């Protein structure tokens, strides 16, 4: 999005359209939603970016139409426009139950129609995942060899990933429900600190060390970070998990249908994926 588009986008529309997502939506989901619904941008209300408000637990993040965070020249232009606002109007009669999926239209005097779509973010995300991964094959794999079911222990830490974890791992893959921990999102994360590491996910680590579970994972509050554990709580470095995915791209349906031109990593990321790129003769960036 270019900054010169902002004034026209922020002027009153003849028809206003707002899509309201579920409050437990994960931040990384903004990209597929914006692409699917063909919107010009998305506003995320989150505590993890520029927190403000009386308790320092409220922040606003704007993502552009490509799904990525707004660059500085866009946010600078937005700020400039806010300094020029002389007045604004509030329509207090618009009441939408965001807990019910549906399409709502309102006639606003002098403005036209205001549209609010409440979507099922879990359903949309799961449908997207089905185009990337082979769920039937994964479900069969989860059943295990010789009747010994593969067990995966997952801790959502009362964050936003809970409903997604329950739907994908329990409903679709057949994981045991009791192996999915703290999947109910809570405003205060149930009093825990939702940071997926060996310290704050200690309960998960302790259960993994017993050796009865094959794999473990924990997610942070908004679902953009995770921790993966192997058998007996073997810690899998995030850099290594990237390399494992890269090494097995031929097993993932999505990558079978596209031409993978290269693997990209940031400067702090370990060089494990570079070794995979060299072996597969694919460029590493």
Backbone as CSV, one residue per row, in Angstrom:
resi,resn,N_x,N_y,N_z,CA_x,CA_y,CA_z,C_x,C_y,C_z
1,UNK,0.847,-1.191,0.000,0.000,0.000,0.000,0.879,1.236,0.000
2,UNK,0.624,2.169,-0.886,1.382,3.407,-0.936,0.716,4.443,-0.043
3,UNK,1.526,5.340,0.513,0.988,6.319,1.450,0.033,7.298,0.778
4,UNK,0.160,7.474,-0.556,-0.725,8.431,-1.219,-2.154,7.903,-1.349
5,UNK,-2.367,6.623,-1.067,-3.717,6.065,-1.098,-4.462,6.302,0.209
6,UNK,-3.731,6.622,1.257,-4.345,6.715,2.577,-5.432,7.776,2.684
7,UNK,-5.225,8.996,2.188,-6.284,9.987,2.337,-7.613,9.535,1.748
8,UNK,-7.580,8.946,0.567,-8.830,8.501,-0.045,-9.437,7.340,0.720
9,UNK,-8.598,6.471,1.280,-9.115,5.346,2.026,-9.739,5.779,3.349
10,UNK,-9.254,6.853,3.888,-9.737,7.277,5.204,-10.883,8.278,5.112
11,UNK,-11.218,8.724,3.896,-12.379,9.591,3.742,-13.654,8.768,3.923
12,UNK,-14.783,9.434,4.207,-16.057,8.700,4.316,-16.376,7.997,3.003
13,UNK,-16.750,6.714,3.100,-17.106,5.957,1.915,-18.618,6.037,1.694
14,UNK,-19.023,5.849,0.445,-20.450,5.706,0.176,-20.936,4.388,0.771
15,UNK,-20.035,3.403,0.800,-20.378,2.128,1.437,-19.190,1.699,2.275
16,UNK,-19.380,1.648,3.563,-18.307,1.252,4.472,-18.390,-0.237,4.724
17,UNK,-17.242,-0.881,4.801,-17.219,-2.338,4.978,-16.177,-2.682,6.019
18,UNK,-16.611,-3.351,7.058,-15.695,-3.782,8.116,-15.869,-5.264,8.351
19,UNK,-14.768,-5.994,8.356,-14.830,-7.416,8.689,-14.373,-7.593,10.124
20,UNK,-15.216,-8.173,10.945,-14.889,-8.380,12.346,-14.479,-9.828,12.553
21,UNK,-13.269,-10.041,13.025,-12.777,-11.395,13.234,-12.968,-11.796,14.675
22,UNK,-12.891,-13.098,14.920,-13.032,-13.591,16.285,-11.918,-13.028,17.160
23,UNK,-12.256,-12.787,18.415,-11.308,-12.129,19.307,-10.108,-13.002,19.629
24,UNK,-10.179,-14.318,19.392,-9.053,-15.182,19.729,-8.178,-15.459,18.509
25,UNK,-8.313,-14.628,17.482,-7.580,-14.866,16.244,-6.081,-14.661,16.441
26,UNK,-5.318,-15.507,15.795,-3.874,-15.403,15.865,-3.378,-14.325,14.907
27,UNK,-2.306,-13.648,15.271,-1.760,-12.601,14.422,-1.329,-13.100,13.047
28,UNK,-0.621,-14.233,12.944,-0.187,-14.670,11.615,-1.346,-14.961,10.664
29,UNK,-2.553,-15.113,11.176,-3.691,-15.424,10.314,-4.154,-14.230,9.516
30,UNK,-3.695,-13.041,9.852,-4.152,-11.869,9.124,-3.797,-11.967,7.647
31,UNK,-2.662,-12.557,7.338,-2.265,-12.635,5.920,-3.253,-13.443,5.085
32,UNK,-3.541,-14.716,5.427,-4.489,-15.459,4.591,-5.885,-14.861,4.578
33,UNK,-6.306,-14.244,5.678,-7.639,-13.648,5.708,-7.724,-12.448,4.776
34,UNK,-6.702,-11.607,4.805,-6.741,-10.430,3.945,-6.683,-10.822,2.478
35,UNK,-5.893,-11.862,2.177,-5.809,-12.314,0.794,-7.118,-12.968,0.360
36,UNK,-7.745,-13.736,1.264,-8.974,-14.452,0.926,-10.143,-13.491,0.731
37,UNK,-10.242,-12.499,1.601,-11.377,-11.588,1.540,-11.106,-10.333,0.698
38,UNK,-9.911,-10.251,0.134,-9.567,-9.157,-0.778,-9.829,-7.780,-0.159
39,UNK,-9.288,-7.575,1.035,-9.451,-6.292,1.708,-8.188,-5.461,1.538
40,UNK,-8.298,-4.154,1.793,-7.170,-3.248,1.608,-6.194,-3.256,2.778
41,UNK,-6.619,-3.797,3.893,-5.741,-3.830,5.058,-6.466,-4.436,6.233
42,UNK,-5.763,-4.562,7.325,-6.368,-5.138,8.518,-5.828,-4.474,9.765
43,UNK,-6.684,-4.267,10.739,-6.290,-3.677,12.013,-6.304,-4.761,13.081
44,UNK,-5.192,-4.933,13.760,-5.072,-5.927,14.822,-5.024,-5.196,16.162
45,UNK,-5.897,-5.597,17.077,-5.870,-5.063,18.429,-5.107,-6.061,19.285
46,UNK,-3.927,-5.694,19.733,-3.035,-6.648,20.377,-2.177,-5.976,21.437
47,UNK,-1.820,-6.747,22.435,-0.953,-6.215,23.495,0.517,-6.334,23.131
48,UNK,0.821,-7.068,22.068,2.226,-7.359,21.790,2.889,-6.345,20.875
49,UNK,2.138,-5.353,20.398,2.727,-4.321,19.541,2.327,-2.942,20.045
50,UNK,3.326,-2.129,20.378,3.081,-0.771,20.836,1.989,-0.723,21.908
51,UNK,2.144,-1.490,22.981,1.078,-1.555,23.992,0.774,-0.189,24.582
52,UNK,-0.519,0.091,24.726,-0.953,1.351,25.311,-2.133,1.110,26.216
53,UNK,-2.889,2.158,26.485,-4.046,2.024,27.348,-3.671,2.151,28.816
54,UNK,-4.657,2.273,29.682,-4.409,2.467,31.120,-3.543,1.378,31.745
55,UNK,-3.696,0.143,31.260,-2.944,-0.964,31.853,-1.776,-1.420,30.985
56,UNK,-1.532,-0.708,29.903,-0.427,-1.079,29.028,-0.629,-2.413,28.339
57,UNK,-1.891,-2.820,28.165,-2.161,-4.131,27.574,-2.972,-4.014,26.283
58,UNK,-2.914,-2.847,25.655,-3.719,-2.638,24.448,-2.880,-1.896,23.417
59,UNK,-2.801,-2.453,22.227,-2.051,-1.823,21.157,-2.760,-2.005,19.829
60,UNK,-2.367,-1.233,18.846,-2.967,-1.313,17.516,-1.865,-1.541,16.486
61,UNK,-2.104,-2.501,15.614,-1.161,-2.797,14.547,-1.931,-2.821,13.226
62,UNK,-1.376,-2.179,12.212,-2.033,-2.146,10.899,-1.212,-2.954,9.901
63,UNK,-1.867,-3.890,9.227,-1.233,-4.678,8.179,-1.780,-4.254,6.817
64,UNK,-0.918,-4.205,5.832,-1.316,-3.778,4.490,-2.005,-4.909,3.732
65,UNK,-2.380,-4.618,2.466,-3.152,-5.591,1.699,-2.349,-6.837,1.346
66,UNK,-1.024,-6.764,1.445,-0.210,-7.953,1.171,-0.064,-8.849,2.392
67,UNK,-0.684,-8.461,3.503,-0.642,-9.264,4.714,0.490,-8.913,5.649
68,UNK,1.443,-8.109,5.192,2.586,-7.766,6.019,2.357,-6.493,6.826
69,UNK,3.146,-6.278,7.875,3.020,-5.073,8.698,3.256,-3.822,7.859
70,UNK,2.554,-2.752,8.192,2.711,-1.497,7.463,4.124,-0.958,7.642
71,UNK,4.804,-0.578,6.545,6.146,0.002,6.652,6.089,1.411,7.228
72,UNK,7.245,1.949,7.542,7.317,3.248,8.221,6.643,4.362,7.432
73,UNK,6.810,4.362,6.101,6.242,5.489,5.344,4.710,5.478,5.386
74,UNK,4.119,4.291,5.584,2.661,4.210,5.707,2.218,4.668,7.093
75,UNK,2.870,4.168,8.136,2.486,4.568,9.495,2.768,6.054,9.722
76,UNK,3.824,6.584,9.112,4.102,8.020,9.222,2.994,8.835,8.570
77,UNK,2.505,8.348,7.416,1.421,9.047,6.725,0.127,8.981,7.529
78,UNK,-0.121,7.821,8.161,-1.305,7.691,9.009,-1.230,8.677,10.175
79,UNK,-0.067,8.757,10.788,0.103,9.679,11.920,-0.116,11.125,11.475
80,UNK,0.387,11.477,10.304,0.231,12.842,9.800,-1.252,13.182,9.640
81,UNK,-2.028,12.217,9.119,-3.460,12.455,8.934,-4.162,12.641,10.273
82,UNK,-3.733,11.894,11.299,-4.377,12.024,12.614,-4.177,13.418,13.205
83,UNK,-3.084,14.091,12.841,-2.841,15.441,13.358,-3.722,16.479,12.682
84,UNK,-4.369,16.084,11.589,-5.203,17.025,10.832,-6.698,16.802,11.067
85,UNK,-7.054,15.785,11.880,-8.463,15.511,12.152,-9.032,16.591,13.076
86,UNK,-10.107,17.223,12.638,-10.727,18.280,13.442,-11.954,17.785,14.192
87,UNK,-12.598,16.712,13.679,-13.771,16.163,14.357,-14.049,14.770,13.820
88,UNK,-14.838,14.025,14.557,-15.270,12.711,14.101,-16.637,12.403,14.697
89,UNK,-17.364,11.501,14.041,-18.710,11.156,14.477,-18.756,9.717,14.955
90,UNK,-19.639,9.458,15.880,-19.821,8.114,16.422,-21.277,7.691,16.227
91,UNK,-21.474,6.523,15.655,-22.824,5.975,15.503,-23.021,4.942,16.607
92,UNK,-23.763,5.320,17.629,-23.895,4.471,18.819,-24.940,3.368,18.650
93,UNK,-25.690,3.408,17.582,-26.787,2.452,17.423,-26.369,1.169,16.716
94,UNK,-25.103,1.053,16.340,-24.639,-0.170,15.681,-24.216,-1.177,16.746
95,UNK,-24.974,-2.224,16.881,-24.666,-3.275,17.850,-24.590,-4.613,17.129
96,UNK,-23.432,-5.248,17.204,-23.217,-6.535,16.543,-22.719,-7.542,17.559
97,UNK,-23.349,-8.689,17.612,-22.891,-9.766,18.478,-21.777,-10.497,17.742
98,UNK,-20.525,-10.211,18.101,-19.387,-10.812,17.411,-19.213,-12.282,17.747
99,UNK,-20.056,-12.792,18.644,-19.994,-14.215,18.966,-20.815,-15.065,18.022
100,UNK,-21.542,-14.414,17.107,-22.388,-15.128,16.160,-21.909,-14.863,14.744
101,UNK,-21.615,-15.924,13.990,-21.156,-15.782,12.616,-22.291,-15.240,11.756
102,UNK,-21.989,-14.232,10.928,-23.041,-13.709,10.069,-22.666,-12.420,9.377
103,UNK,-23.578,-11.960,8.515,-23.409,-10.746,7.717,-24.405,-9.708,8.204
104,UNK,-23.942,-8.506,8.479,-24.794,-7.459,9.028,-24.641,-6.177,8.209
105,UNK,-25.747,-5.538,7.897,-25.722,-4.269,7.177,-26.507,-3.220,7.963
106,UNK,-25.959,-2.008,7.991,-26.600,-0.916,8.704,-26.637,0.309,7.796
107,UNK,-27.748,1.040,7.834,-27.869,2.302,7.105,-27.506,3.439,8.045
108,UNK,-26.431,4.136,7.708,-25.950,5.230,8.537,-26.282,6.543,7.839
109,UNK,-27.005,7.412,8.517,-27.424,8.692,7.925,-26.215,9.476,7.409
110,UNK,-26.312,9.864,6.149,-25.266,10.685,5.556,-24.032,9.924,5.143
111,UNK,-23.999,8.615,5.373,-22.817,7.820,5.075,-23.111,6.668,4.127
112,UNK,-24.299,6.132,4.183,-24.608,4.962,3.373,-24.610,3.703,4.215
113,UNK,-24.253,2.600,3.589,-24.285,1.326,4.298,-22.969,1.041,5.008
114,UNK,-23.108,0.495,6.186,-21.944,0.024,6.951,-22.114,-1.483,7.113
115,UNK,-21.138,-2.247,6.665,-21.254,-3.704,6.628,-20.264,-4.333,7.602
116,UNK,-20.754,-5.255,8.391,-19.903,-6.000,9.311,-20.086,-7.489,9.049
117,UNK,-18.992,-8.169,8.720,-19.006,-9.618,8.543,-18.275,-10.260,9.703
118,UNK,-18.944,-11.094,10.453,-18.306,-11.853,11.531,-18.000,-13.234,10.962
119,UNK,-16.739,-13.591,10.913,-16.333,-14.829,10.267,-15.867,-15.866,11.278
120,UNK,-15.838,-17.100,10.854,-15.307,-18.192,11.664,-13.841,-18.353,11.288
121,UNK,-12.971,-17.741,12.062,-11.553,-17.731,11.728,-10.934,-19.125,11.775
122,UNK,-11.418,-19.971,12.678,-10.887,-21.333,12.775,-11.217,-22.117,11.501
123,UNK,-12.463,-22.025,11.058,-12.894,-22.741,9.856,-12.076,-22.311,8.644
124,UNK,-11.902,-21.011,8.467,-11.143,-20.513,7.319,-9.688,-20.971,7.371
125,UNK,-9.121,-20.947,8.572,-7.721,-21.356,8.716,-7.545,-22.843,8.426
126,UNK,-8.453,-23.656,8.935,-8.371,-25.101,8.714,-8.498,-25.414,7.222
127,UNK,-9.400,-24.729,6.534,-9.557,-24.947,5.095,-8.273,-24.597,4.360
128,UNK,-7.604,-23.551,4.794,-6.322,-23.183,4.190,-5.275,-24.264,4.443
129,UNK,-5.215,-24.774,5.674,-4.240,-25.803,6.015,-4.452,-27.079,5.206
130,UNK,-5.699,-27.357,4.856,-5.990,-28.551,4.059,-5.414,-28.451,2.651
131,UNK,-5.168,-27.229,2.191,-4.560,-27.054,0.870,-3.039,-27.142,0.929
132,UNK,-2.506,-27.164,2.145,-1.046,-27.196,2.319,-0.556,-28.577,2.741
133,UNK,-1.275,-29.203,3.691,-0.840,-30.482,4.239,-1.804,-31.612,3.872
134,UNK,-1.308,-32.826,3.908,-2.107,-34.022,3.611,-2.650,-34.570,4.933
135,UNK,-3.808,-34.092,5.361,-4.361,-34.477,6.646,-4.738,-35.958,6.725
136,UNK,-5.331,-36.567,5.682,-5.644,-38.004,5.774,-4.409,-38.858,6.030
137,UNK,-3.305,-38.554,5.336,-2.065,-39.307,5.543,-1.517,-39.067,6.944
138,UNK,-1.584,-37.829,7.396,-1.103,-37.504,8.731,-1.930,-38.212,9.801
139,UNK,-3.241,-38.295,9.585,-4.104,-38.981,10.558,-3.746,-40.455,10.643
140,UNK,-3.469,-41.092,9.505,-3.070,-42.494,9.508,-1.744,-42.666,10.226
141,UNK,-0.839,-41.720,10.005,0.468,-41.778,10.676,0.293,-41.650,12.185
142,UNK,-0.646,-40.808,12.605,-0.883,-40.610,14.028,-1.371,-41.892,14.703
143,UNK,-2.021,-42.760,13.932,-2.513,-44.019,14.514,-1.363,-44.921,14.923
144,UNK,-0.196,-44.699,14.332,0.994,-45.450,14.712,1.086,-46.815,14.081
145,UNK,2.265,-47.414,14.199,2.514,-48.752,13.673,2.200,-49.789,14.743
146,UNK,1.531,-50.852,14.358,1.207,-51.912,15.312,0.209,-51.496,16.364
147,UNK,-0.573,-50.452,16.068,-1.600,-50.023,17.012,-1.102,-49.090,18.099
148,UNK,0.179,-48.756,18.096,0.719,-47.840,19.094,0.588,-46.401,18.584
149,UNK,-0.438,-45.713,19.054,-0.722,-44.386,18.551,0.376,-43.401,18.909
150,UNK,0.725,-42.572,17.925,1.691,-41.511,18.156,1.049,-40.459,19.057
151,UNK,1.723,-40.096,20.127,1.168,-39.124,21.064,1.886,-37.787,20.940
152,UNK,1.096,-36.732,20.816,1.630,-35.377,20.741,1.001,-34.550,21.863
153,UNK,1.839,-33.928,22.659,1.396,-33.100,23.775,1.558,-31.632,23.380
154,UNK,0.461,-30.886,23.410,0.504,-29.494,22.963,-0.070,-28.577,24.038
155,UNK,0.643,-27.498,24.304,0.226,-26.522,25.312,-0.022,-25.179,24.621
156,UNK,-1.283,-24.728,24.606,-1.621,-23.438,23.992,-1.490,-22.288,24.992
157,UNK,-1.202,-22.597,26.236,-0.940,-21.612,27.277,-2.073,-20.588,27.404
158,UNK,-3.316,-21.041,27.185,-4.508,-20.188,27.280,-4.437,-19.002,26.324
159,UNK,-3.685,-19.174,25.229,-3.583,-18.116,24.231,-4.524,-18.339,23.066
160,UNK,-4.290,-17.602,21.990,-5.201,-17.594,20.843,-5.192,-18.881,20.025
161,UNK,-4.154,-19.706,20.174,-4.067,-20.907,19.326,-4.977,-22.036,19.781
162,UNK,-5.543,-21.943,20.982,-6.316,-23.046,21.540,-7.374,-23.642,20.624
163,UNK,-8.308,-22.849,20.078,-9.342,-23.412,19.208,-8.787,-24.047,17.937
164,UNK,-7.693,-23.523,17.429,-7.073,-24.084,16.227,-6.421,-25.426,16.537
165,UNK,-5.750,-25.485,17.679,-5.111,-26.728,18.108,-6.155,-27.816,18.321
166,UNK,-7.254,-27.480,18.994,-8.299,-28.470,19.264,-8.906,-28.997,17.970
167,UNK,-9.197,-28.106,17.037,-9.832,-28.510,15.777,-8.899,-29.357,14.926
168,UNK,-7.658,-28.922,14.782,-6.734,-29.635,13.899,-6.247,-30.939,14.524
169,UNK,-5.770,-30.887,15.749,-5.136,-32.067,16.332,-6.135,-33.059,16.923
170,UNK,-7.240,-32.579,17.451,-8.232,-33.492,18.012,-9.249,-33.936,16.961
171,UNK,-9.908,-32.993,16.325,-10.971,-33.323,15.376,-10.441,-33.939,14.083
172,UNK,-9.353,-33.397,13.551,-8.870,-33.855,12.250,-7.821,-34.961,12.340
173,UNK,-6.932,-34.865,13.310,-5.833,-35.831,13.385,-6.051,-36.914,14.435
174,UNK,-7.062,-36.767,15.277,-7.383,-37.821,16.229,-6.530,-37.877,17.461
175,UNK,-5.886,-36.775,17.820,-5.095,-36.768,19.050,-6.017,-36.887,20.270
176,UNK,-5.479,-37.425,21.331,-6.237,-37.558,22.572,-6.476,-36.175,23.158
177,UNK,-7.732,-35.883,23.494,-8.085,-34.561,23.989,-7.323,-34.151,25.231
178,UNK,-7.014,-35.111,26.101,-6.295,-34.788,27.340,-4.835,-34.422,27.086
179,UNK,-4.351,-34.661,25.857,-2.973,-34.284,25.515,-2.894,-32.865,24.967
180,UNK,-4.026,-32.193,24.878,-4.071,-30.813,24.404,-4.338,-29.925,25.614
181,UNK,-3.325,-29.206,26.039,-3.367,-28.483,27.307,-3.710,-27.006,27.130
182,UNK,-4.478,-26.479,28.070,-4.804,-25.045,28.161,-5.234,-24.463,26.812
183,UNK,-6.233,-25.100,26.204,-6.695,-24.681,24.877,-7.820,-23.646,24.928
184,UNK,-8.269,-23.279,26.104,-9.315,-22.261,26.222,-8.658,-20.894,26.384
185,UNK,-8.813,-19.994,25.404,-8.190,-18.664,25.508,-8.761,-17.879,26.686
186,UNK,-7.880,-17.216,27.425,-8.312,-16.397,28.559,-7.620,-15.039,28.483
187,UNK,-8.340,-13.975,28.850,-7.759,-12.627,28.763,-6.456,-12.479,29.539
188,UNK,-6.364,-13.181,30.666,-5.156,-13.078,31.496,-4.271,-14.307,31.357
189,UNK,-4.550,-15.125,30.318,-3.793,-16.360,30.063,-3.797,-17.296,31.269
190,UNK,-4.860,-17.228,32.052,-4.987,-18.113,33.198,-3.961,-17.861,34.276
191,UNK,-3.392,-16.657,34.266,-2.385,-16.317,35.264,-0.981,-16.747,34.904
192,UNK,-0.817,-17.409,33.756,0.528,-17.836,33.354,1.151,-16.804,32.423
193,UNK,2.433,-16.951,32.189,3.135,-16.079,31.251,3.293,-16.866,29.951
194,UNK,2.566,-16.489,28.879,2.512,-17.321,27.666,3.743,-17.200,26.774
195,UNK,4.869,-17.597,27.309,6.111,-17.584,26.531,6.581,-19.034,26.387
196,UNK,6.556,-19.591,25.180,6.869,-21.020,24.993,8.362,-21.324,25.064
197,UNK,8.862,-21.446,26.263,10.263,-21.822,26.435,10.377,-22.820,27.586
198,UNK,11.591,-23.266,27.842,11.799,-24.302,28.841,11.451,-23.839,30.257
199,UNK,11.380,-22.524,30.461,11.059,-21.994,31.783,9.561,-21.872,31.998
200,UNK,8.876,-21.192,31.103,7.455,-20.913,31.306,6.535,-22.040,30.829
201,UNK,7.077,-22.979,30.088,6.298,-24.166,29.707,6.837,-25.387,30.452
202,UNK,7.220,-25.164,31.711,7.876,-26.210,32.501,6.992,-27.449,32.673
203,UNK,5.676,-27.259,32.844,4.783,-28.408,33.025,4.829,-29.323,31.806
204,UNK,4.861,-28.725,30.621,4.967,-29.502,29.384,6.287,-30.250,29.341
205,UNK,7.363,-29.560,29.680,8.693,-30.167,29.659,8.767,-31.345,30.632
206,UNK,8.231,-31.162,31.839,8.269,-32.225,32.842,7.513,-33.472,32.375
207,UNK,6.344,-33.262,31.751,5.571,-34.399,31.246,6.288,-35.093,30.095
208,UNK,6.983,-34.313,29.291,7.718,-34.901,28.171,8.895,-35.740,28.664
209,UNK,9.499,-35.328,29.753,10.676,-36.031,30.269,10.349,-37.429,30.765
210,UNK,9.086,-37.688,31.084,8.682,-39.027,31.529,8.885,-40.040,30.411
211,UNK,8.782,-39.572,29.166,9.055,-40.444,28.026,7.856,-41.153,27.439
212,UNK,6.640,-40.830,27.907,5.446,-41.505,27.406,4.862,-40.833,26.158
213,UNK,5.337,-39.624,25.868,4.818,-38.850,24.736,5.914,-38.712,23.688
214,UNK,5.536,-38.775,22.419,6.512,-38.773,21.332,6.982,-37.380,20.923
215,UNK,6.097,-36.403,21.049,6.441,-35.066,20.587,5.650,-34.041,21.379
216,UNK,6.229,-32.870,21.607,5.548,-31.823,22.344,5.704,-30.477,21.663
217,UNK,4.772,-29.575,21.928,4.849,-28.233,21.360,4.101,-27.265,22.257
218,UNK,4.548,-26.026,22.276,3.870,-24.971,23.024,3.846,-23.716,22.165
219,UNK,2.790,-22.913,22.338,2.636,-21.695,21.550,2.500,-20.493,22.470
220,UNK,2.940,-19.339,21.984,2.806,-18.127,22.776,1.389,-17.570,22.654
221,UNK,1.130,-16.441,23.292,-0.217,-15.911,23.389,-0.905,-15.631,22.075
222,UNK,-0.171,-15.076,21.086,-0.814,-14.748,19.817,-0.412,-15.681,18.683
223,UNK,0.320,-16.734,19.001,0.549,-17.795,18.024,1.612,-17.555,16.981
224,UNK,2.516,-16.601,17.184,3.558,-16.405,16.180,4.926,-16.927,16.632
225,UNK,4.953,-17.596,17.784,6.175,-18.264,18.237,5.813,-19.616,18.833
226,UNK,6.741,-20.548,18.763,6.464,-21.866,19.329,7.736,-22.511,19.853
227,UNK,7.551,-23.555,20.612,8.655,-24.403,21.072,8.291,-25.833,20.718
228,UNK,9.241,-26.570,20.153,9.016,-27.962,19.779,9.956,-28.857,20.572
229,UNK,9.410,-29.942,21.109,10.196,-30.904,21.871,10.063,-32.284,21.250
230,UNK,11.174,-32.998,21.198,11.157,-34.371,20.739,10.987,-35.329,21.908
231,UNK,11.196,-36.593,21.667,11.062,-37.626,22.698,11.915,-37.292,23.917
232,UNK,11.343,-37.505,25.093,12.041,-37.255,26.362,12.462,-35.800,26.518
233,UNK,11.648,-34.888,25.964,11.855,-33.435,26.095,13.096,-32.933,25.383
234,UNK,13.502,-33.637,24.325,14.631,-33.157,23.522,14.237,-31.840,22.864
235,UNK,14.978,-30.774,23.144,14.654,-29.439,22.647,15.069,-29.293,21.187
236,UNK,14.105,-28.941,20.355,14.380,-28.752,18.931,14.558,-27.259,18.669
237,UNK,15.763,-26.870,18.318,16.047,-25.472,18.030,15.183,-25.001,16.852
238,UNK,14.586,-23.809,16.927,13.774,-23.307,15.813,14.510,-23.322,14.476
239,UNK,15.810,-23.071,14.517,16.588,-23.110,13.278,16.589,-24.512,12.686
240,UNK,16.630,-25.517,13.563,16.618,-26.900,13.092,15.244,-27.289,12.555
241,UNK,14.177,-26.759,13.162,12.837,-27.081,12.668,12.643,-26.522,11.267
242,UNK,13.231,-25.354,10.996,13.186,-24.797,9.642,13.915,-25.713,8.674
243,UNK,15.063,-26.216,9.097,15.850,-27.103,8.235,15.118,-28.423,7.981
244,UNK,14.425,-28.945,8.991,13.673,-30.194,8.835,12.555,-30.012,7.807
245,UNK,11.830,-28.890,7.908,10.762,-28.620,6.943,11.346,-28.505,5.538
246,UNK,12.450,-27.779,5.409,13.079,-27.597,4.102,13.535,-28.932,3.522
247,UNK,14.020,-29.811,4.386,14.526,-31.097,3.915,13.400,-32.018,3.449
248,UNK,12.173,-31.751,3.905,11.050,-32.626,3.569,9.975,-31.905,2.749
249,UNK,10.348,-30.890,2.014,9.355,-30.149,1.239,8.671,-31.033,0.199
250,UNK,9.353,-32.105,-0.222,8.747,-32.994,-1.216,7.593,-33.800,-0.629
251,UNK,7.458,-33.805,0.700,6.378,-34.549,1.355,5.165,-33.659,1.637
252,UNK,5.302,-32.364,1.386,4.237,-31.412,1.682,3.532,-31.029,0.383
253,UNK,2.240,-31.360,0.243,1.516,-31.116,-1.005,1.666,-29.711,-1.559
254,UNK,1.627,-28.710,-0.703,1.708,-27.328,-1.191,2.989,-27.093,-1.979
255,UNK,4.105,-27.599,-1.467,5.387,-27.363,-2.124,5.573,-28.224,-3.367
256,UNK,4.781,-29.285,-3.476,4.838,-30.111,-4.680,4.265,-29.365,-5.887
257,UNK,3.386,-28.410,-5.606,2.688,-27.713,-6.683,3.316,-26.385,-7.067
258,UNK,4.403,-26.027,-6.405,5.070,-24.775,-6.749,6.554,-25.044,-6.957
259,UNK,7.205,-24.134,-7.604,8.641,-24.252,-7.827,9.373,-23.517,-6.709
260,UNK,9.957,-24.265,-5.798,10.687,-23.666,-4.684,12.023,-23.154,-5.200
261,UNK,12.146,-21.839,-5.261,13.352,-21.235,-5.831,14.482,-21.109,-4.825
262,UNK,14.145,-21.115,-3.536,15.206,-20.965,-2.550,14.678,-21.021,-1.127
263,UNK,15.610,-21.094,-0.179,15.281,-21.046,1.241,15.813,-19.742,1.804
264,UNK,15.019,-19.067,2.623,15.439,-17.790,3.193,15.516,-17.877,4.710
265,UNK,16.490,-17.225,5.268,16.621,-17.153,6.725,17.161,-15.790,7.110
266,UNK,16.906,-15.407,8.344,17.426,-14.139,8.841,18.840,-14.337,9.370
267,UNK,19.516,-13.250,9.660,20.904,-13.324,10.106,21.090,-14.148,11.384
268,UNK,20.203,-14.021,12.415,20.422,-14.795,13.639,20.122,-16.278,13.493
269,UNK,19.458,-16.671,12.397,19.082,-18.068,12.223,20.307,-18.920,11.918
270,UNK,20.415,-20.069,12.583,21.555,-20.953,12.383,21.622,-21.445,10.931
271,UNK,22.785,-21.953,10.548,23.040,-22.305,9.154,22.589,-23.705,8.767
272,UNK,21.795,-24.356,9.602,21.362,-25.718,9.282,20.619,-25.763,7.946
273,UNK,19.785,-24.770,7.692,19.026,-24.762,6.435,19.951,-24.550,5.238
274,UNK,21.106,-23.938,5.458,22.071,-23.767,4.369,22.596,-25.123,3.901
275,UNK,22.776,-26.035,4.847,23.257,-27.370,4.494,22.199,-28.126,3.687
276,UNK,20.937,-27.916,4.057,19.853,-28.541,3.309,19.798,-27.973,1.894
277,UNK,19.922,-26.659,1.787,19.889,-26.012,0.478,21.015,-26.528,-0.413
278,UNK,22.201,-26.707,0.168,23.341,-27.206,-0.607,23.088,-28.625,-1.088
279,UNK,22.539,-29.462,-0.206,22.263,-30.855,-0.570,21.203,-30.950,-1.659
280,UNK,20.190,-30.103,-1.572,19.105,-30.128,-2.548,19.389,-29.273,-3.774
281,UNK,20.532,-28.611,-3.739,20.935,-27.724,-4.835,19.893,-26.635,-5.067
282,UNK,19.435,-26.072,-3.952,18.507,-24.958,-3.987,19.178,-23.768,-3.336
283,UNK,18.973,-22.614,-3.880,19.640,-21.421,-3.386,19.204,-21.078,-1.978
284,UNK,20.156,-20.692,-1.144,19.865,-20.231,0.208,20.060,-18.737,0.285
285,UNK,19.141,-18.052,0.943,19.202,-16.588,1.035,19.315,-16.191,2.491
